[in-house]
Amino acid sequence: MNLTFFVNLTKLKLFTMEELIVLLGAYLFVVLAIAVLLIVCQWMIYTKAGKPGWASIIPIYNIVVLLEIVKKPIWWLVLLMIPLVNVVIAILIMIELAKVFGKDGGFTVGLILLPYVFYPILAFGDAKYIGDEPEVAA
């Protein structure tokens, strides 16, 4: 086997240190911008549901309030701590979140697969919280 290929790869220099620092800085800026966007969206969603917006930034309590918004029992918080079960419960919460804002199944799929697009739509769009209204029997 010819080892010169591997030796040449170790000498390969893709970026200088300055370029890496600039790339890392740009990456961190984008990540922080997305985080701020999602925090603001969650704040607006909580406010639309009649809950305090600040509750969206308190760890664990934000999940308790979200469970109240979607009308699920607080013990679901325990289920969110179990690996693999938490994925199913999170999807169920997204389904209920879409329902309490009057959205359909397609919007739920968007919340699950493209949260960076659909959370702002839910937060800043014309969606109204209908979770407090009594259900009408058909």
NUMITOR-69428 format. One record per atom (N, C-alpha, C): residue in three letters; x, y, z; atom name. Coordinates in nm, 3 decimals. Layout:
BEGIN
residu|x|y|z|atome
ALA|X|Y|Z|CA .
...
***
This chain:
BEGIN
residu|x|y|z|atome
MET|0.084|-0.118|0.000|N .
MET|0.000|0.000|0.000|CA .
MET|0.089|0.124|0.000|C .
ASN|0.050|0.221|-0.078|N .
ASN|0.127|0.343|-0.091|CA .
ASN|0.084|0.442|0.018|C .
LEU|0.175|0.477|0.108|N .
LEU|0.144|0.566|0.219|CA .
LEU|0.165|0.713|0.185|C .
THR|0.213|0.742|0.068|N .
THR|0.237|0.883|0.033|CA .
THR|0.105|0.960|0.025|C .
PHE|-0.003|0.893|-0.010|N .
PHE|-0.133|0.959|-0.015|CA .
PHE|-0.171|1.013|0.123|C .
PHE|-0.154|0.929|0.226|N .
PHE|-0.189|0.971|0.361|CA .
PHE|-0.094|1.079|0.413|C .
VAL|0.032|1.070|0.378|N .
VAL|0.128|1.170|0.420|CA .
VAL|0.095|1.303|0.356|C .
ASN|0.055|1.303|0.232|N .
ASN|0.020|1.427|0.164|CA .
ASN|-0.108|1.489|0.223|C .
LEU|-0.199|1.407|0.272|N .
LEU|-0.321|1.460|0.333|CA .
LEU|-0.290|1.532|0.462|C .
THR|-0.191|1.486|0.536|N .
THR|-0.159|1.552|0.662|CA .
THR|-0.097|1.688|0.638|C .
LYS|-0.039|1.709|0.524|N .
LYS|0.021|1.838|0.492|CA .
LYS|-0.079|1.934|0.427|C .
LEU|-0.199|1.884|0.399|N .
LEU|-0.301|1.964|0.335|CA .
LEU|-0.353|2.070|0.433|C .
LYS|-0.352|2.194|0.391|N .
LYS|-0.396|2.302|0.477|CA .
LYS|-0.516|2.369|0.409|C .
LEU|-0.636|2.353|0.470|N .
LEU|-0.757|2.407|0.410|CA .
LEU|-0.779|2.553|0.445|C .
PHE|-0.760|2.588|0.571|N .
PHE|-0.786|2.724|0.616|CA .
PHE|-0.673|2.771|0.706|C .
THR|-0.652|2.902|0.705|N .
THR|-0.560|2.960|0.802|CA .
THR|-0.634|2.979|0.933|C .
MET|-0.563|3.007|1.039|N .
MET|-0.626|3.026|1.169|CA .
MET|-0.722|3.145|1.167|C .
GLU|-0.685|3.252|1.098|N .
GLU|-0.773|3.369|1.090|CA .
GLU|-0.902|3.336|1.018|C .
GLU|-0.893|3.257|0.911|N .
GLU|-1.014|3.218|0.837|CA .
GLU|-1.104|3.130|0.924|C .
LEU|-1.044|3.042|1.002|N .
LEU|-1.123|2.958|1.092|CA .
LEU|-1.195|3.041|1.198|C .
ILE|-1.127|3.142|1.250|N .
ILE|-1.188|3.229|1.350|CA .
ILE|-1.305|3.306|1.290|C .
VAL|-1.288|3.356|1.167|N .
VAL|-1.397|3.427|1.100|CA .
VAL|-1.514|3.333|1.075|C .
LEU|-1.487|3.211|1.029|N .
LEU|-1.594|3.115|1.005|CA .
LEU|-1.666|3.078|1.134|C .
LEU|-1.592|3.057|1.240|N .
LEU|-1.653|3.026|1.368|CA .
LEU|-1.738|3.143|1.418|C .
GLY|-1.688|3.264|1.403|N .
GLY|-1.764|3.382|1.443|CA .
GLY|-1.894|3.396|1.365|C .
ALA|-1.887|3.372|1.234|N .
ALA|-2.007|3.379|1.150|CA .
ALA|-2.106|3.271|1.190|C .
TYR|-2.056|3.152|1.217|N .
TYR|-2.142|3.042|1.259|CA .
TYR|-2.212|3.074|1.392|C .
LEU|-2.135|3.125|1.489|N .
LEU|-2.193|3.161|1.618|CA .
LEU|-2.296|3.272|1.605|C .
PHE|-2.271|3.367|1.517|N .
PHE|-2.367|3.475|1.494|CA .
PHE|-2.499|3.420|1.440|C .
VAL|-2.492|3.329|1.344|N .
VAL|-2.613|3.270|1.287|CA .
VAL|-2.687|3.188|1.393|C .
VAL|-2.616|3.108|1.470|N .
VAL|-2.679|3.026|1.574|CA .
VAL|-2.747|3.115|1.678|C .
LEU|-2.681|3.220|1.721|N .
LEU|-2.741|3.311|1.819|CA .
LEU|-2.862|3.384|1.762|C .
ALA|-2.855|3.422|1.635|N .
ALA|-2.969|3.490|1.572|CA .
ALA|-3.090|3.396|1.567|C .
ILE|-3.068|3.270|1.533|N .
ILE|-3.177|3.172|1.530|CA .
ILE|-3.232|3.149|1.671|C .
ALA|-3.144|3.141|1.770|N .
ALA|-3.188|3.121|1.908|CA .
ALA|-3.273|3.239|1.955|C .
VAL|-3.230|3.360|1.925|N .
VAL|-3.307|3.478|1.964|CA .
VAL|-3.442|3.478|1.893|C .
LEU|-3.444|3.443|1.766|N .
LEU|-3.570|3.436|1.691|CA .
LEU|-3.667|3.338|1.756|C .
LEU|-3.618|3.220|1.792|N .
LEU|-3.706|3.119|1.852|CA .
LEU|-3.751|3.159|1.992|C .
ILE|-3.666|3.228|2.067|N .
ILE|-3.706|3.276|2.199|CA .
ILE|-3.816|3.380|2.186|C .
VAL|-3.800|3.473|2.093|N .
VAL|-3.902|3.575|2.071|CA .
VAL|-4.032|3.511|2.023|C .
CYS|-4.022|3.412|1.936|N .
CYS|-4.142|3.343|1.888|CA .
CYS|-4.213|3.271|2.002|C .
GLN|-4.139|3.203|2.085|N .
GLN|-4.201|3.132|2.196|CA .
GLN|-4.264|3.232|2.292|C .
TRP|-4.199|3.344|2.316|N .
TRP|-4.253|3.449|2.402|CA .
TRP|-4.389|3.496|2.346|C .
MET|-4.395|3.519|2.215|N .
MET|-4.520|3.566|2.152|CA .
MET|-4.629|3.460|2.158|C .
ILE|-4.592|3.334|2.141|N .
ILE|-4.690|3.225|2.148|CA .
ILE|-4.748|3.216|2.288|C .
TYR|-4.664|3.226|2.388|N .
TYR|-4.711|3.223|2.526|CA .
TYR|-4.804|3.342|2.554|C .
THR|-4.767|3.458|2.503|N .
THR|-4.849|3.578|2.523|CA .
THR|-4.985|3.562|2.455|C .
LYS|-4.986|3.507|2.334|N .
LYS|-5.112|3.484|2.264|CA .
LYS|-5.202|3.389|2.341|C .
ALA|-5.142|3.296|2.413|N .
ALA|-5.219|3.198|2.489|CA .
ALA|-5.259|3.250|2.626|C .
GLY|-5.227|3.375|2.655|N .
GLY|-5.266|3.433|2.783|CA .
GLY|-5.173|3.398|2.898|C .
LYS|-5.058|3.349|2.867|N .
LYS|-4.957|3.317|2.969|CA .
LYS|-4.850|3.425|2.967|C .
PRO|-4.774|3.439|3.074|N .
PRO|-4.668|3.541|3.074|CA .
PRO|-4.556|3.502|2.977|C .
GLY|-4.512|3.598|2.898|N .
GLY|-4.408|3.570|2.801|CA .
GLY|-4.276|3.530|2.864|C .
TRP|-4.246|3.589|2.980|N .
TRP|-4.120|3.558|3.047|CA .
TRP|-4.111|3.411|3.085|C .
ALA|-4.224|3.343|3.094|N .
ALA|-4.222|3.201|3.130|CA .
ALA|-4.152|3.117|3.023|C .
SER|-4.143|3.169|2.902|N .
SER|-4.081|3.093|2.794|CA .
SER|-3.929|3.085|2.807|C .
ILE|-3.869|3.167|2.893|N .
ILE|-3.723|3.165|2.905|CA .
ILE|-3.674|3.100|3.034|C .
ILE|-3.765|3.049|3.116|N .
ILE|-3.727|2.982|3.240|CA .
ILE|-3.721|2.832|3.215|C .
PRO|-3.605|2.770|3.229|N .
PRO|-3.594|2.626|3.202|CA .
PRO|-3.691|2.545|3.288|C .
ILE|-3.744|2.441|3.232|N .
ILE|-3.839|2.347|3.291|CA .
ILE|-3.977|2.413|3.311|C .
TYR|-3.980|2.533|3.372|N .
TYR|-4.108|2.600|3.388|CA .
TYR|-4.172|2.630|3.253|C .
ASN|-4.089|2.658|3.150|N .
ASN|-4.145|2.685|3.018|CA .
ASN|-4.219|2.562|2.963|C .
ILE|-4.172|2.445|2.996|N .
ILE|-4.239|2.324|2.951|CA .
ILE|-4.369|2.304|3.029|C .
VAL|-4.367|2.335|3.157|N .
VAL|-4.488|2.326|3.238|CA .
VAL|-4.596|2.418|3.181|C .
VAL|-4.558|2.540|3.149|N .
VAL|-4.653|2.636|3.092|CA .
VAL|-4.699|2.590|2.954|C .
LEU|-4.608|2.536|2.874|N .
LEU|-4.648|2.485|2.742|CA .
LEU|-4.748|2.371|2.756|C .
LEU|-4.728|2.285|2.854|N .
LEU|-4.824|2.178|2.878|CA .
LEU|-4.960|2.234|2.921|C .
GLU|-4.960|2.343|2.995|N .
GLU|-5.086|2.409|3.031|CA .
GLU|-5.154|2.466|2.907|C .
ILE|-5.074|2.524|2.818|N .
ILE|-5.129|2.583|2.696|CA .
ILE|-5.197|2.477|2.611|C .
VAL|-5.134|2.360|2.598|N .
VAL|-5.189|2.254|2.513|CA .
VAL|-5.283|2.161|2.588|C .
LYS|-5.312|2.197|2.713|N .
LYS|-5.411|2.122|2.795|CA .
LYS|-5.369|1.977|2.819|C .
LYS|-5.244|1.957|2.849|N .
LYS|-5.192|1.824|2.883|CA .
LYS|-5.148|1.824|3.029|C .
PRO|-5.152|1.707|3.093|N .
PRO|-5.113|1.702|3.235|CA .
PRO|-4.965|1.731|3.255|C .
ILE|-4.935|1.788|3.370|N .
ILE|-4.797|1.828|3.399|CA .
ILE|-4.705|1.707|3.414|C .
TRP|-4.759|1.590|3.446|N .
TRP|-4.673|1.473|3.461|CA .
TRP|-4.610|1.431|3.328|C .
TRP|-4.657|1.488|3.217|N .
TRP|-4.591|1.463|3.088|CA .
TRP|-4.447|1.513|3.090|C .
LEU|-4.417|1.605|3.180|N .
LEU|-4.280|1.653|3.196|CA .
LEU|-4.186|1.537|3.226|C .
VAL|-4.232|1.441|3.305|N .
VAL|-4.152|1.321|3.335|CA .
VAL|-4.130|1.240|3.209|C .
LEU|-4.234|1.229|3.127|N .
LEU|-4.219|1.153|3.002|CA .
LEU|-4.119|1.219|2.907|C .
LEU|-4.108|1.350|2.915|N .
LEU|-4.012|1.421|2.830|CA .
LEU|-3.868|1.395|2.871|C .
MET|-3.847|1.332|2.986|N .
MET|-3.712|1.301|3.033|CA .
MET|-3.670|1.159|2.999|C .
ILE|-3.758|1.082|2.936|N .
ILE|-3.728|0.943|2.901|CA .
ILE|-3.685|0.938|2.755|C .
PRO|-3.565|0.887|2.727|N .
PRO|-3.519|0.880|2.589|CA .
PRO|-3.617|0.804|2.500|C .
LEU|-3.632|0.849|2.377|N .
LEU|-3.721|0.799|2.274|CA .
LEU|-3.867|0.830|2.303|C .
VAL|-3.910|0.815|2.427|N .
VAL|-4.047|0.853|2.463|CA .
VAL|-4.061|1.004|2.446|C .
ASN|-3.954|1.078|2.479|N .
ASN|-3.960|1.224|2.470|CA .
ASN|-3.985|1.271|2.327|C .
VAL|-3.937|1.198|2.228|N .
VAL|-3.961|1.236|2.089|CA .
VAL|-4.109|1.225|2.057|C .
VAL|-4.171|1.115|2.099|N .
VAL|-4.314|1.094|2.075|CA .
VAL|-4.396|1.200|2.147|C .
ILE|-4.363|1.226|2.273|N .
ILE|-4.437|1.325|2.351|CA .
ILE|-4.420|1.464|2.290|C .
ALA|-4.301|1.498|2.246|N .
ALA|-4.278|1.629|2.184|CA .
ALA|-4.363|1.644|2.058|C .
ILE|-4.374|1.538|1.980|N .
ILE|-4.458|1.542|1.859|CA .
ILE|-4.604|1.560|1.899|C .
LEU|-4.649|1.489|2.003|N .
LEU|-4.787|1.504|2.050|CA .
LEU|-4.813|1.647|2.099|C .
ILE|-4.715|1.705|2.164|N .
ILE|-4.730|1.844|2.210|CA .
ILE|-4.741|1.938|2.091|C .
MET|-4.662|1.917|1.987|N .
MET|-4.669|2.002|1.869|CA .
MET|-4.805|1.988|1.799|C .
ILE|-4.858|1.865|1.797|N .
ILE|-4.991|1.843|1.738|CA .
ILE|-5.095|1.924|1.815|C .
GLU|-5.089|1.917|1.946|N .
GLU|-5.186|1.990|2.029|CA .
GLU|-5.165|2.141|2.020|C .
LEU|-5.039|2.185|2.007|N .
LEU|-5.011|2.328|1.994|CA .
LEU|-5.075|2.383|1.867|C .
ALA|-5.063|2.308|1.760|N .
ALA|-5.127|2.351|1.635|CA .
ALA|-5.279|2.355|1.652|C .
LYS|-5.335|2.256|1.720|N .
LYS|-5.481|2.250|1.738|CA .
LYS|-5.533|2.367|1.821|C .
VAL|-5.465|2.401|1.931|N .
VAL|-5.516|2.509|2.017|CA .
VAL|-5.502|2.646|1.953|C .
PHE|-5.427|2.654|1.843|N .
PHE|-5.420|2.778|1.767|CA .
PHE|-5.498|2.768|1.637|C .
GLY|-5.581|2.664|1.624|N .
GLY|-5.670|2.651|1.510|CA .
GLY|-5.601|2.611|1.380|C .
LYS|-5.489|2.546|1.389|N .
LYS|-5.416|2.503|1.268|CA .
LYS|-5.441|2.356|1.241|C .
ASP|-5.416|2.315|1.118|N .
ASP|-5.444|2.177|1.077|CA .
ASP|-5.320|2.089|1.083|C .
GLY|-5.335|1.968|1.032|N .
GLY|-5.225|1.871|1.036|CA .
GLY|-5.105|1.911|0.953|C .
GLY|-5.126|1.979|0.843|N .
GLY|-5.014|2.025|0.762|CA .
GLY|-4.927|2.124|0.837|C .
PHE|-4.990|2.210|0.912|N .
PHE|-4.914|2.305|0.992|CA .
PHE|-4.836|2.233|1.101|C .
THR|-4.896|2.127|1.155|N .
THR|-4.826|2.047|1.257|CA .
THR|-4.699|1.986|1.199|C .
VAL|-4.708|1.933|1.079|N .
VAL|-4.590|1.877|1.013|CA .
VAL|-4.483|1.985|0.997|C .
GLY|-4.526|2.105|0.962|N .
GLY|-4.433|2.217|0.951|CA .
GLY|-4.368|2.251|1.083|C .
LEU|-4.446|2.250|1.192|N .
LEU|-4.390|2.278|1.324|CA .
LEU|-4.283|2.176|1.362|C .
ILE|-4.306|2.051|1.322|N .
ILE|-4.212|1.945|1.358|CA .
ILE|-4.088|1.949|1.270|C .
LEU|-4.106|1.965|1.139|N .
LEU|-3.993|1.953|1.046|CA .
LEU|-3.923|2.086|1.017|C .
LEU|-3.995|2.196|1.021|N .
LEU|-3.937|2.327|0.991|CA .
LEU|-3.974|2.429|1.099|C .
PRO|-3.931|2.405|1.222|N .
PRO|-3.972|2.496|1.329|CA .
PRO|-3.924|2.639|1.310|C .
TYR|-3.813|2.659|1.240|N .
TYR|-3.759|2.793|1.220|CA .
TYR|-3.847|2.876|1.128|C .
VAL|-3.934|2.810|1.053|N .
VAL|-4.027|2.879|0.964|CA .
VAL|-4.165|2.888|1.028|C .
PHE|-4.212|2.779|1.088|N .
PHE|-4.351|2.772|1.133|CA .
PHE|-4.373|2.833|1.272|C .
TYR|-4.272|2.835|1.357|N .
TYR|-4.288|2.905|1.484|CA .
TYR|-4.309|3.055|1.463|C .
PRO|-4.230|3.122|1.376|N .
PRO|-4.260|3.263|1.349|CA .
PRO|-4.397|3.284|1.286|C .
ILE|-4.441|3.193|1.201|N .
ILE|-4.575|3.206|1.143|CA .
ILE|-4.680|3.198|1.253|C .
LEU|-4.663|3.104|1.346|N .
LEU|-4.757|3.091|1.456|CA .
LEU|-4.751|3.212|1.550|C .
ALA|-4.631|3.261|1.574|N .
ALA|-4.613|3.371|1.669|CA .
ALA|-4.660|3.505|1.612|C .
PHE|-4.626|3.534|1.489|N .
PHE|-4.652|3.666|1.433|CA .
PHE|-4.767|3.668|1.334|C .
GLY|-4.823|3.552|1.304|N .
GLY|-4.935|3.545|1.211|CA .
GLY|-5.066|3.578|1.280|C .
ASP|-5.175|3.548|1.212|N .
ASP|-5.307|3.583|1.263|CA .
ASP|-5.370|3.471|1.347|C .
ALA|-5.293|3.372|1.386|N .
ALA|-5.346|3.260|1.465|CA .
ALA|-5.394|3.311|1.601|C .
LYS|-5.511|3.264|1.640|N .
LYS|-5.569|3.300|1.769|CA .
LYS|-5.573|3.177|1.857|C .
TYR|-5.549|3.197|1.985|N .
TYR|-5.555|3.087|2.081|CA .
TYR|-5.700|3.052|2.107|C .
ILE|-5.737|2.928|2.078|N .
ILE|-5.875|2.885|2.096|CA .
ILE|-5.884|2.775|2.202|C .
GLY|-5.780|2.760|2.279|N .
GLY|-5.776|2.655|2.381|CA .
GLY|-5.872|2.678|2.496|C .
ASP|-5.910|2.805|2.521|N .
ASP|-6.001|2.835|2.631|CA .
ASP|-6.148|2.818|2.593|C .
GLU|-6.175|2.813|2.463|N .
GLU|-6.314|2.799|2.419|CA .
GLU|-6.364|2.658|2.440|C .
PRO|-6.486|2.642|2.489|N .
PRO|-6.539|2.506|2.507|CA .
PRO|-6.562|2.439|2.372|C .
GLU|-6.538|2.309|2.368|N .
GLU|-6.557|2.235|2.245|CA .
GLU|-6.706|2.216|2.220|C .
VAL|-6.746|2.233|2.095|N .
VAL|-6.886|2.218|2.057|CA .
VAL|-6.908|2.076|2.011|C .
ALA|-7.006|2.009|2.071|N .
ALA|-7.036|1.871|2.032|CA .
ALA|-7.108|1.872|1.899|C .
ALA|-7.067|1.786|1.810|N .
ALA|-7.127|1.782|1.676|CA .
ALA|-7.252|1.701|1.672|C .
***
